[in-house]
């Protein structure tokens, strides 16, 4: 069904029509400096398309929560755990409810983690719920930055990965990304490049004007026009808008944001005793203590969950009451057995290979609390280490060998996200098993890209930890010089049989 919504007026007074069905297949990028009317444009788009398509808005400033009053959007507060947000996002897709994820009041790193968990929850929905959804992300440069900022690498990778999935792989899952940014230069290129429709507003910096002109297929000398655009005026291009650059003026909206642009207000008449009012202190001022508190540093959700999972101190532990037995003490062996069982439950899930370690860690902590496992939980780095060793598939007999101990020592020299792949290859070499295929290596890394798997092998070889070569039949062999062992020849193009079976199950 073809549905065209009215975005305003084009040059010559003709209506500027946007084809919603085409937009769902081709995505949209909006750029405009602060005050250019970018949020007004998004509001117009959301209001006009609300009757036709489910909508999800990632709202860092809480400006779009007013849509709930007129159009019934559910407002989701971002101050939740990542596991809660992922579950809500999954149910949003199941029940086809439009919502606004408001991140107002969160620090930038917490906003990135919350948005990533929500987007990943929508992305991981079951195939039967892949209904079309318009996913609008305001201030997208915050969630897909082109360069590393002051946030942690883990938060940046998590957020950038979720945005990349939305724009690159979301179409097949019914997710149509609409991203808005103040500056194209601050937005990751691989995210911006996936959009086929563009609405470019007023901008002043040369680098942003040049990128906008390139995306619209305009001569760079024409880029100066972006400086002269008025508020609410944009240049449109794309299959859902216009086949040629088309200046349009965005129409009026029915709802309003809670915040608005500053307006001039006349000053009140000054009273005659203004100096007495200013310089005469209130007697109560001397009674109020002056307290200056430094702003607390933001705490990651994983740290908070870890703290909640710790057992209560003995001094404050509640005394057992009559009729209620106290929790029996648990030996170190029993506790380790329960921890290992919980870890195995999580990793046995076929979808766990394509979820971030942070999300798996939160699920791990929740399950420990449900099983009443006492004691301090393992840290996130230790959890990642255990996950990497578990995914390598090493058996207890091999784990006790000196060669495996050397492999574990070598794996500490690679980053956390690569340890699982490294140990899987090392296990195959120590046991003399065939070299894993590209598909198997990709699954261990949490991706479906065979090309990325080959790049990982190239990276290990550049670091000097492995040597990759082929036998006379063209099968691949990965050798570990420091362990003095190598894998048996294996077909690099062989399908990932275990992964296919897990997916089918």
Residue pairs with C-beta under 8 A, 6 or more apart in sequence:
1 21
2 19
2 21
3 19
3 20
3 21
3 49
3 52
4 17
4 18
4 19
4 20
5 17
5 18
5 20
5 45
5 48
5 49
5 52
6 15
6 16
6 17
6 48
6 251
7 16
7 17
7 18
7 41
7 44
7 45
7 48
7 236
7 248
7 250
7 251
8 15
8 16
8 44
8 232
8 248
8 249
8 250
8 251
9 15
9 16
9 248
9 249
9 251
10 16
10 236
10 242
10 246
10 247
10 248
10 249
11 246
11 247
11 248
16 236
16 241
16 246
16 248
16 249
18 45
18 48
18 240
18 241
19 239
19 240
19 241
20 49
20 52
20 53
20 134
20 240
22 239
22 240
23 134
23 176
23 178
23 197
23 240
24 53
24 132
24 134
24 171
24 174
24 176
25 171
25 176
26 195
26 196
26 197
26 238
26 239
26 240
27 167
27 171
27 176
27 177
27 178
27 179
27 194
27 195
27 196
27 197
28 176
28 177
28 178
28 179
28 195
28 197
28 198
28 199
28 238
28 240
29 179
29 180
29 181
29 192
29 195
29 197
29 198
29 199
29 215
30 38
30 41
30 42
30 178
30 179
30 180
30 181
30 198
30 199
30 200
30 201
30 234
31 38
31 180
31 181
31 182
31 183
31 184
31 198
31 199
31 200
31 201
31 203
31 208
31 212
32 38
32 41
32 180
32 182
32 200
32 201
32 202
32 203
32 234
33 182
33 183
33 201
33 202
33 203
33 204
34 182
35 202
35 231
35 261
36 201
36 202
36 203
36 229
36 231
36 232
37 201
37 231
37 232
37 233
37 234
37 250
38 138
38 180
38 182
38 201
39 63
39 138
39 180
39 257
40 232
40 250
40 253
41 180
41 199
41 201
41 232
41 234
41 250
42 64
42 136
42 138
42 178
42 180
43 64
43 67
43 253
43 255
43 257
44 250
44 251
44 252
44 253
45 136
45 178
46 55
46 57
46 64
46 67
46 71
46 134
46 136
47 67
47 70
47 71
47 253
47 254
47 255
49 55
49 134
50 67
50 71
50 98
53 132
53 133
53 134
54 96
54 97
54 98
54 131
54 132
54 133
54 134
55 73
55 98
55 99
55 133
55 134
55 135
55 136
56 89
56 92
56 98
56 99
56 100
56 101
56 122
56 133
56 134
56 135
56 136
57 64
57 67
57 73
57 99
57 100
57 101
57 136
57 137
57 138
58 101
58 103
58 115
58 118
58 119
58 135
58 136
58 137
58 138
58 143
59 65
59 100
59 101
59 102
59 103
59 104
59 138
60 103
60 104
60 111
60 138
60 139
60 142
61 103
61 104
61 138
61 139
61 259
62 102
62 103
62 104
62 105
62 258
63 138
63 257
63 258
63 259
64 73
64 100
64 102
64 136
64 138
64 257
65 73
65 75
65 100
65 102
65 258
66 255
66 256
66 257
66 258
67 73
67 98
67 100
67 255
68 74
68 75
68 100
69 255
70 254
70 255
71 98
71 255
72 98
73 98
73 99
73 100
74 92
74 97
74 98
74 99
74 100
75 99
75 100
75 102
76 85
76 88
76 99
76 100
76 101
76 102
76 118
77 102
78 85
78 101
78 102
78 103
78 104
78 106
78 110
78 111
78 114
78 115
78 118
79 105
79 106
80 88
80 114
81 301
81 305
81 362
82 113
82 114
82 116
82 117
82 301
82 358
82 359
82 362
83 117
83 359
83 362
83 363
83 366
85 101
85 114
85 117
85 118
85 121
86 117
86 118
86 120
86 121
86 124
86 359
87 121
88 118
88 121
89 117
89 118
89 119
89 120
89 121
89 122
89 125
90 121
90 122
90 124
90 125
92 99
92 122
93 122
93 125
93 129
93 130
93 131
93 133
94 125
94 129
96 131
101 114
101 115
101 118
103 110
103 111
103 114
103 115
106 114
107 298
108 142
108 150
108 151
109 151
109 152
109 155
109 298
109 300
110 298
110 301
111 142
111 143
112 142
112 143
112 151
112 155
112 156
112 158
112 159
113 155
113 158
113 159
113 300
113 301
113 358
115 137
115 143
115 159
115 162
116 143
116 155
116 158
116 159
116 161
116 162
116 163
116 356
117 158
117 162
117 359
119 135
119 162
119 163
119 165
119 166
120 162
120 165
120 355
120 356
120 359
122 133
122 135
122 175
123 162
123 165
123 166
123 169
123 170
123 173
123 175
124 351
124 354
124 355
125 173
130 172
130 173
130 174
131 174
132 174
132 176
133 174
133 175
133 176
134 176
134 178
135 166
135 170
135 175
135 176
135 177
135 178
136 178
136 179
136 180
137 143
137 163
137 166
137 177
137 178
137 179
137 180
138 180
139 180
139 181
139 182
140 163
140 179
140 180
140 181
140 187
140 191
141 181
141 182
141 183
141 186
141 187
143 159
143 160
143 162
143 163
144 159
144 160
144 163
144 164
144 179
144 187
144 188
144 191
145 156
145 160
145 186
145 187
145 188
146 185
146 186
146 187
146 188
146 189
148 156
149 156
152 300
154 358
157 417
158 356
158 358
160 188
160 191
161 356
163 177
163 179
163 188
163 191
164 188
164 190
164 191
166 175
166 177
167 177
167 179
167 191
167 194
167 195
168 190
168 194
170 176
170 177
177 194
177 195
179 187
179 191
179 192
179 195
181 187
181 192
183 203
183 205
183 208
184 192
184 203
184 207
184 208
184 211
184 212
184 215
185 205
185 207
185 208
185 211
192 215
195 238
196 238
196 239
196 240
197 236
197 237
197 238
197 239
197 240
197 241
198 212
198 215
198 216
198 235
198 236
198 237
198 238
198 241
199 234
199 235
199 236
199 241
199 248
200 212
200 215
200 216
200 226
200 234
200 235
201 226
201 229
201 233
201 234
201 235
202 226
202 227
202 228
202 229
202 230
202 231
202 233
203 209
203 212
203 226
203 227
204 226
204 227
206 223
208 226
209 223
209 224
209 226
209 227
210 220
210 223
212 223
212 226
213 219
213 220
213 222
213 223
213 226
214 220
215 237
216 235
216 237
216 245
217 237
217 245
218 245
225 235
226 235
229 235
232 249
232 250
233 247
233 248
233 249
233 250
234 247
234 248
234 250
235 245
235 246
235 247
235 248
236 242
236 245
236 246
236 247
236 248
237 243
237 244
237 245
237 246
271 277
301 362
302 358
302 361
302 362
302 365
302 380
305 362
305 365
305 366
306 365
306 376
306 377
306 379
306 380
308 365
308 369
309 365
309 368
309 369
309 376
309 377
310 375
310 376
310 377
311 374
311 375
311 376
312 318
320 326
327 372
327 374
329 374
330 338
330 373
330 374
330 375
335 373
335 374
335 375
338 368
338 371
338 373
339 368
339 373
339 378
342 364
342 367
342 368
342 371
342 373
343 364
343 386
343 387
343 390
344 390
345 367
346 352
346 360
346 363
346 364
346 367
347 387
347 390
347 391
350 502
350 503
350 505
352 360
353 391
353 443
353 444
353 446
353 499
354 446
354 447
355 446
356 446
357 380
357 383
357 384
357 387
357 416
357 417
358 380
360 383
360 387
361 380
361 383
361 384
364 377
364 383
365 377
368 377
378 386
381 416
384 416
384 419
385 419
387 420
388 411
388 416
388 419
388 420
388 422
388 423
389 399
389 408
389 423
391 420
391 423
391 424
391 444
392 420
392 423
392 424
392 426
392 427
393 424
393 427
394 404
394 423
394 427
398 404
398 427
398 430
398 431
401 430
403 430
403 483
403 484
403 485
404 426
404 427
404 430
406 482
406 483
407 423
407 426
407 427
407 430
407 480
407 483
408 423
410 422
410 426
410 465
410 480
410 482
410 483
411 419
411 422
411 423
411 426
413 463
413 465
414 422
414 460
414 463
414 465
417 445
418 445
418 456
418 459
418 460
420 444
420 445
421 441
421 444
421 445
421 456
422 460
422 465
424 436
424 440
424 441
424 444
425 435
425 436
425 441
425 460
425 466
425 478
425 480
425 487
426 480
426 483
427 433
428 434
428 435
428 436
428 478
428 487
428 488
428 490
429 478
429 479
429 480
429 483
429 485
429 486
429 487
430 483
430 485
432 485
432 487
432 488
433 487
433 488
434 475
434 487
434 488
434 489
434 490
434 491
435 475
435 476
435 477
435 478
435 487
435 488
435 489
435 490
435 492
436 444
436 487
436 490
437 490
437 491
437 492
437 493
437 494
437 495
437 496
438 450
438 453
438 454
438 492
438 493
439 450
439 453
439 494
439 495
439 496
439 499
440 494
440 496
440 498
440 499
441 453
441 456
441 457
442 448
442 449
442 450
442 452
442 453
442 496
443 496
443 499
445 452
445 453
445 456
447 453
454 492
457 466
457 468
457 478
458 468
460 466
460 468
461 467
461 468
465 480
465 482
466 478
466 479
466 480
466 481
467 478
467 479
467 481
468 476
468 477
468 478
468 479
469 476
469 477
469 479
470 476
470 477
470 489
471 477
471 489
473 489
475 489
475 490
475 491
475 492
476 489
476 490
476 491
476 492
477 486
477 487
477 488
477 489
477 490
478 486
478 487
479 485
479 486
479 487
480 486
